Amino acid sequence: MSDYLVKALAFNNQVRAYAVRTTETVGEAQRRHYTWPTASAALGRSMTAGVMMGAMLKGENKLTIKVEGGGPIGPILVDSNAKGQVRGYVTHPQTHFDLNKFGKLDVARAVGTEGYLTVVKDLGMRENFTGQVPIVSGELGEDFTYYFVSSEQTPSSVGVGVLVNPDNTILASGGFIIQLLPGTDEEVISEIENRLNSVPAISKLIEKGLTPEEILHTLLGEENVKILETMPVEFHCQCSKQRIADAIVSLGKEEIQDMIDEDGKAEAQCHFCNELYQFDKEELEELKENAQ
């Protein structure tokens, strides 16, 4: 099964819901960045939340998430858009700890709780929208829940989970976001709360192989859910050799000549996908000709 996301309404349009499978997407990030299990869980949870938040946007709109909790993993950065495309990296990918007291990957220890979760949305307007909240748990699901309530005034429940194989590859990854729309009946709120308290953790649902639709049916009741749309999800980076070349040209003739004189070549690596781009002397000479 390939990764995909579903958008839904529930309880007679009083509730908006998203669920996503991100196993291959997070697996691609793990492979590119050689993340160890705790780092994989932190990055995967952030990317999973990010791709669902991106799906809330329209057209060419996009967003960037920065998780900076002061922990040993360092900042996590995630980009996503309205098309189901997401990319991300963690500053210290080879971070791992023993399991926590609940027998789970100790994401909170890696992320830290002394810092902020920041979301910057590019909505095609003159200025970007920026929302920032303190990190409350470091487990990330709770932190994104707090972000929606505090920054966007939308009562929400966010669940994100990543399971890692013994060889560090990704076994399963996915998540959900459930949001109450204005005027939701109290009985509906109580039913959702009771359901969320009684169902297994999202990682258990993912481990069982539930589809995004089945995750929402489990959380909200199949009879209450109306699926609106499905969308493919993928790890996608916008970097290219041409983009790097344009950046080199923007440095100017003098700086490019310095590269030629000192090394006779240049190379640049993308933070998001780890792709390495190399330029030999002839290519640099050509770029210099195009520089101001």
Wavefront OBJ file of the C-alpha trace (Angstrom):
o trace
v 0.000 0.000 0.000
v 1.384 3.385 -1.022
v 1.212 6.367 1.300
v -1.913 8.483 1.114
v -4.060 10.871 3.109
v -7.818 11.122 3.549
v -9.907 14.189 4.356
v -13.274 13.641 6.009
v -16.178 15.211 7.823
v -17.921 13.498 10.730
v -20.986 13.778 12.932
v -23.104 15.634 10.353
v -20.333 18.045 9.348
v -19.573 19.144 12.899
v -16.089 17.602 12.877
v -13.232 17.787 10.363
v -10.798 14.875 10.247
v -7.588 13.839 8.505
v -5.693 10.566 8.580
v -2.548 9.544 6.743
v -0.165 6.662 6.132
v 3.429 7.907 5.848
v 5.455 4.692 6.103
v 7.227 5.017 2.737
v 7.580 8.801 3.066
v 9.273 8.625 6.455
v 11.248 5.616 5.241
v 12.669 7.769 2.441
v 13.696 10.438 4.967
v 15.289 7.772 7.184
v 17.246 6.388 4.233
v 18.447 9.792 3.035
v 19.510 11.046 6.476
v 20.587 7.721 8.078
v 18.493 8.527 11.141
v 18.677 6.299 14.203
v 15.401 5.097 15.787
v 14.651 7.943 18.225
v 15.566 10.553 15.622
v 13.451 8.670 13.044
v 10.445 8.795 15.370
v 10.845 12.514 16.042
v 11.346 13.404 12.385
v 8.610 11.016 11.233
v 6.059 12.365 13.696
v 6.858 15.934 12.621
v 6.612 15.074 8.909
v 3.339 13.212 9.467
v 1.784 16.188 11.247
v 3.270 18.480 8.586
v 1.777 16.652 5.615
v -1.688 16.721 7.223
v -1.344 20.439 7.957
v -0.232 20.987 4.369
v -3.391 19.219 3.193
v -5.401 21.942 4.962
v -3.960 24.506 2.526
v -5.052 25.261 -1.036
v -3.384 25.677 -4.432
v 0.287 26.646 -4.281
v 0.232 27.472 -0.562
v 2.873 25.834 1.625
v 4.147 25.812 5.191
v 7.300 25.272 7.214
v 7.417 23.734 10.688
v 10.316 24.189 13.074
v 10.536 22.146 16.268
v 13.216 23.518 18.564
v 12.949 22.017 22.037
v 16.532 22.385 23.226
v 17.123 18.623 23.258
v 20.140 16.721 21.871
v 18.417 16.074 18.544
v 18.594 19.793 17.699
v 16.019 21.617 15.559
v 13.685 19.650 13.275
v 12.590 21.359 10.050
v 9.688 20.223 7.852
v 8.266 21.714 4.635
v 4.918 20.645 3.179
v 2.347 21.845 0.672
v -1.271 21.356 -0.396
v -0.316 18.548 -2.823
v 0.722 15.900 -0.293
v 4.431 16.598 -0.735
v 6.637 16.833 2.354
v 10.334 16.940 3.165
v 12.222 17.264 6.437
v 15.446 16.847 8.338
v 16.728 16.755 11.889
v 19.957 18.485 12.916
v 21.490 15.446 14.645
v 20.104 12.387 12.825
v 22.248 9.851 14.724
v 20.427 10.382 18.033
v 19.049 7.417 19.958
v 18.212 6.517 23.571
v 16.942 3.531 25.479
v 13.162 3.099 25.482
v 11.237 5.234 27.976
v 9.292 3.874 30.974
v 6.347 3.066 28.701
v 8.540 0.914 26.465
v 8.445 3.444 23.620
v 11.073 5.461 21.773
v 12.036 8.391 24.005
v 11.147 11.207 21.614
v 10.560 13.738 24.406
v 14.109 13.254 25.690
v 15.518 13.757 22.198
v 13.375 16.796 21.342
v 13.471 18.524 24.732
v 10.810 20.710 26.337
v 12.640 24.034 26.566
v 11.686 25.742 23.362
v 9.060 26.366 20.721
v 7.035 24.851 17.913
v 6.806 27.371 15.076
v 4.610 27.171 11.969
v 5.112 29.600 9.065
v 2.448 29.534 6.335
v 3.094 30.996 2.878
v -0.445 31.769 1.702
v 0.616 33.862 -1.291
v 0.050 37.132 0.545
v 2.507 39.952 1.154
v 3.431 38.606 4.590
v 3.529 35.025 5.829
v 1.376 33.860 8.737
v 3.494 32.756 11.702
v 2.237 30.903 14.765
v 4.440 29.881 17.677
v 3.728 27.987 20.899
v 5.898 26.615 23.708
v 6.659 22.905 23.498
v 4.546 21.263 26.194
v 5.636 17.615 26.133
v 8.233 16.961 23.424
v 6.226 13.910 22.323
v 4.988 16.089 19.423
v 1.400 14.833 19.146
v 0.484 16.845 22.244
v 2.587 19.748 21.007
v 0.745 19.976 17.677
v -2.565 19.645 19.563
v -1.552 22.605 21.720
v -0.511 24.562 18.632
v -3.963 24.236 17.022
v -5.781 25.200 20.217
v -3.516 28.124 21.117
v -2.383 29.531 17.773
v -5.314 28.743 15.480
v -8.087 28.592 18.128
v -9.237 25.236 16.741
v -9.929 22.516 19.345
v -8.057 19.518 17.934
v -6.612 16.134 18.747
v -3.401 15.130 16.962
v -1.993 11.615 16.989
v 1.274 10.736 15.235
v 3.268 7.531 15.484
v 6.352 5.872 13.985
v 7.524 2.294 14.501
v 11.118 1.364 13.642
v 12.517 -2.031 12.635
v 15.633 -3.510 14.326
v 17.671 -2.590 11.219
v 16.611 1.104 11.613
v 14.214 1.022 8.634
v 10.643 2.242 9.142
v 8.084 -0.438 9.998
v 5.025 1.824 10.051
v 4.205 5.517 10.263
v 1.044 7.592 10.196
v -1.319 9.793 12.120
v -4.595 11.671 12.433
v -5.945 15.137 13.187
v -9.510 15.558 14.464
v -10.871 19.120 14.716
v -14.093 20.437 16.212
v -15.842 23.002 14.035
v -17.650 25.986 15.609
v -20.914 24.999 17.284
v -20.143 21.295 17.746
v -22.757 19.679 20.033
v -21.622 18.835 23.563
v -22.827 15.234 23.102
v -20.577 14.888 20.042
v -17.604 16.302 21.958
v -18.211 13.818 24.793
v -18.507 10.886 22.387
v -15.246 11.796 20.627
v -13.442 12.192 23.953
v -14.706 8.781 25.117
v -13.696 7.152 21.852
v -10.202 8.667 21.886
v -9.703 7.510 25.477
v -10.730 3.937 24.684
v -8.944 3.208 21.382
v -5.334 1.985 21.173
v -2.451 4.368 20.514
v -2.060 5.445 16.884
v 1.156 3.421 16.574
v -0.821 0.256 17.428
v -3.413 1.031 14.738
v -0.627 1.598 12.208
v 1.133 -1.614 13.261
v -2.101 -3.542 12.568
v -1.994 -2.187 9.023
v -5.140 -0.059 9.214
v -5.744 2.212 6.236
v -6.302 5.947 6.816
v -10.059 5.356 6.326
v -10.033 2.542 8.891
v -8.131 4.741 11.359
v -10.911 7.348 11.187
v -13.595 4.651 11.429
v -11.883 3.312 14.557
v -11.541 6.755 16.134
v -14.943 8.204 15.232
v -17.197 5.293 14.255
v -17.670 4.234 10.638
v -21.312 5.337 10.641
v -20.248 8.883 11.632
v -17.541 9.444 8.983
v -17.954 10.837 5.461
v -14.764 10.582 3.364
v -14.362 13.651 1.127
v -11.071 13.159 -0.658
v -7.942 11.022 -0.848
v -4.516 12.356 -1.772
v -1.196 10.593 -2.488
v 1.638 11.493 -0.109
v 5.368 11.467 -0.880
v 8.778 12.699 0.235
v 9.516 15.420 -2.309
v 12.375 17.932 -2.378
v 12.400 20.972 -4.657
v 16.177 21.165 -4.871
v 17.966 20.673 -8.212
v 21.376 21.284 -9.756
v 19.892 24.265 -11.598
v 18.742 25.857 -8.350
v 22.195 25.435 -6.837
v 23.724 26.854 -10.023
v 21.450 29.903 -9.784
v 22.582 30.391 -6.186
v 26.253 30.215 -7.240
v 25.642 32.754 -10.041
v 24.085 35.121 -7.480
v 27.389 35.158 -5.551
v 29.032 37.185 -8.320
v 32.083 36.768 -10.580
v 34.672 37.488 -7.891
v 33.486 34.823 -5.471
v 33.115 32.228 -8.245
v 36.683 33.005 -9.374
v 37.833 32.387 -5.794
v 36.225 28.921 -5.949
v 38.018 28.203 -9.215
v 41.389 29.423 -7.883
v 41.169 27.679 -4.509
v 39.556 24.321 -5.297
v 38.924 24.186 -9.025
v 35.446 22.861 -8.186
v 32.445 23.406 -5.915
v 29.906 21.197 -4.193
v 26.732 21.810 -2.231
v 24.504 19.480 -0.260
v 20.771 19.944 0.330
v 19.833 19.861 4.031
v 16.389 18.444 3.281
v 17.260 15.481 1.055
v 21.053 15.095 1.445
v 21.512 15.212 -2.333
v 25.058 16.285 -3.259
v 25.601 18.574 -6.250
v 29.069 18.968 -7.761
v 30.405 21.533 -10.242
v 33.716 21.101 -12.016
v 36.016 23.906 -13.193
v 34.399 24.162 -16.640
v 30.927 24.455 -15.117
v 32.124 27.159 -12.715
v 33.695 29.089 -15.590
v 30.366 28.980 -17.399
v 28.499 30.142 -14.280
v 30.979 32.983 -13.864
v 30.167 34.182 -17.364
v 26.507 34.406 -16.355
v 27.247 36.259 -13.092
v 26.971 40.005 -12.644
l 1 2 3 4 5 6 7 8 9 10 11 12 13 14 15 16 17 18 19 20 21 22 23 24 25 26 27 28 29 30 31 32 33 34 35 36 37 38 39 40 41 42 43 44 45 46 47 48 49 50 51 52 53 54 55 56 57 58 59 60 61 62 63 64 65 66 67 68 69 70 71 72 73 74 75 76 77 78 79 80 81 82 83 84 85 86 87 88 89 90 91 92 93 94 95 96 97 98 99 100 101 102 103 104 105 106 107 108 109 110 111 112 113 114 115 116 117 118 119 120 121 122 123 124 125 126 127 128 129 130 131 132 133 134 135 136 137 138 139 140 141 142 143 144 145 146 147 148 149 150 151 152 153 154 155 156 157 158 159 160 161 162 163 164 165 166 167 168 169 170 171 172 173 174 175 176 177 178 179 180 181 182 183 184 185 186 187 188 189 190 191 192 193 194 195 196 197 198 199 200 201 202 203 204 205 206 207 208 209 210 211 212 213 214 215 216 217 218 219 220 221 222 223 224 225 226 227 228 229 230 231 232 233 234 235 236 237 238 239 240 241 242 243 244 245 246 247 248 249 250 251 252 253 254 255 256 257 258 259 260 261 262 263 264 265 266 267 268 269 270 271 272 273 274 275 276 277 278 279 280 281 282 283 284 285 286 287 288 289 290 291 292
